[in-house]
């Protein structure tokens, strides 16, 4: 059974990877935390999509910068770089807390666009 996370406003995370690239990513609330979504999968359930992979970022060192772009979004910045392999899902070193990754979680998210 799919679950529907329902944040009160969209969430955006600004972070960099260990290769120096800066990323602006969508995020969702799930299991009491903030999780970035780097890729979405289509669904057959109407106006919804599914995350291919989610990465929990609220347990990493971060700052809340409110509505940075004036778009009604909650915006967080992650202080330390994330390994590029973790973001891409290609390969990554053994994950140690606080880094958590879930592959294809049973979540459906309503499209807001």
C-alpha positions as CSV (number, residue, x, y, z in Angstrom):
1,X,0.0,0.0,0.0
2,X,1.4,3.4,-1.0
3,X,1.6,6.3,1.5
4,X,1.0,9.9,0.6
5,X,3.4,12.4,2.3
6,X,1.5,15.7,2.7
7,X,3.8,18.6,3.5
8,X,2.2,22.0,4.2
9,X,4.4,23.7,1.5
10,X,6.9,22.5,-1.0
11,X,10.4,21.7,0.2
12,X,13.6,22.5,-1.6
13,X,17.2,21.5,-0.6
14,X,20.3,23.2,-1.8
15,X,23.5,21.1,-1.5
16,X,26.7,20.3,-3.1
17,X,28.3,17.0,-4.0
18,X,31.9,16.0,-3.4
19,X,32.7,16.8,-7.0
20,X,31.9,20.5,-6.3
21,X,28.5,20.7,-8.2
22,X,25.6,22.5,-6.5
23,X,22.2,20.9,-6.6
24,X,18.7,22.4,-6.0
25,X,16.5,19.3,-5.3
26,X,12.9,18.7,-4.4
27,X,12.4,17.1,-1.0
28,X,9.5,15.4,0.9
29,X,8.6,14.8,4.5
30,X,8.7,11.1,5.3
31,X,8.9,9.2,8.6
32,X,9.4,12.5,10.5
33,X,12.3,13.7,8.4
34,X,13.2,15.6,5.3
35,X,14.3,13.4,2.3
36,X,15.7,14.7,-1.0
37,X,14.4,13.1,-4.2
38,X,16.8,13.1,-7.1
39,X,14.6,11.2,-9.6
40,X,10.9,10.7,-10.0
41,X,9.0,7.7,-11.5
42,X,5.7,8.0,-13.2
43,X,2.7,6.1,-11.9
44,X,-0.6,4.9,-13.2
45,X,-2.4,6.5,-10.2
46,X,-3.7,9.8,-11.7
47,X,-1.8,13.0,-10.8
48,X,1.0,11.3,-8.8
49,X,4.6,10.3,-9.0
50,X,6.9,8.0,-7.0
51,X,10.4,8.7,-5.8
52,X,13.1,6.4,-7.3
53,X,15.4,7.0,-4.4
54,X,15.1,9.2,-1.3
55,X,18.0,10.4,0.9
56,X,17.4,11.7,4.4
57,X,19.0,15.0,5.0
58,X,17.5,16.4,8.2
59,X,20.0,14.4,10.3
60,X,22.9,16.0,8.4
61,X,24.3,19.4,9.4
62,X,22.0,21.9,7.7
63,X,20.4,25.3,7.9
64,X,16.8,26.4,7.4
65,X,16.7,29.5,5.2
66,X,12.9,29.8,4.9
67,X,11.4,30.9,1.6
68,X,14.7,31.9,-0.1
69,X,13.3,32.3,-3.6
70,X,9.9,33.8,-2.8
71,X,8.0,30.8,-4.2
72,X,6.3,29.6,-1.0
73,X,8.9,26.8,-0.4
74,X,10.7,25.7,2.7
75,X,14.4,25.8,1.8
76,X,17.2,24.0,3.6
77,X,20.9,24.1,2.8
78,X,23.2,21.1,3.6
79,X,26.5,22.2,5.0
80,X,28.8,19.3,4.0
81,X,29.1,17.8,0.5
82,X,27.3,14.5,-0.2
83,X,29.1,11.8,-2.1
84,X,28.1,12.0,-5.7
85,X,27.6,8.2,-5.9
86,X,25.0,8.4,-3.1
87,X,23.0,11.1,-5.0
88,X,23.2,9.2,-8.3
89,X,22.7,5.8,-6.8
90,X,25.6,4.4,-8.9
91,X,28.0,3.2,-6.2
92,X,28.6,4.5,-2.7
93,X,30.7,3.6,0.2
94,X,29.1,1.7,3.1
95,X,26.5,4.1,4.5
96,X,27.1,5.2,8.0
97,X,24.7,7.2,10.2
98,X,23.3,9.8,9.8
99,X,23.2,9.0,6.1
100,X,20.0,7.0,5.1
101,X,18.9,6.0,1.6
102,X,15.7,4.2,0.5
103,X,15.4,2.8,-2.9
104,X,12.0,3.0,-4.5
105,X,10.0,3.6,-1.3
106,X,6.3,2.8,-1.3
107,X,5.3,6.5,-1.6
108,X,3.1,8.4,-3.9
109,X,3.4,12.1,-4.1
110,X,0.8,14.4,-5.7
111,X,2.1,16.5,-8.6
112,X,2.1,20.1,-7.7
113,X,3.0,21.4,-11.1
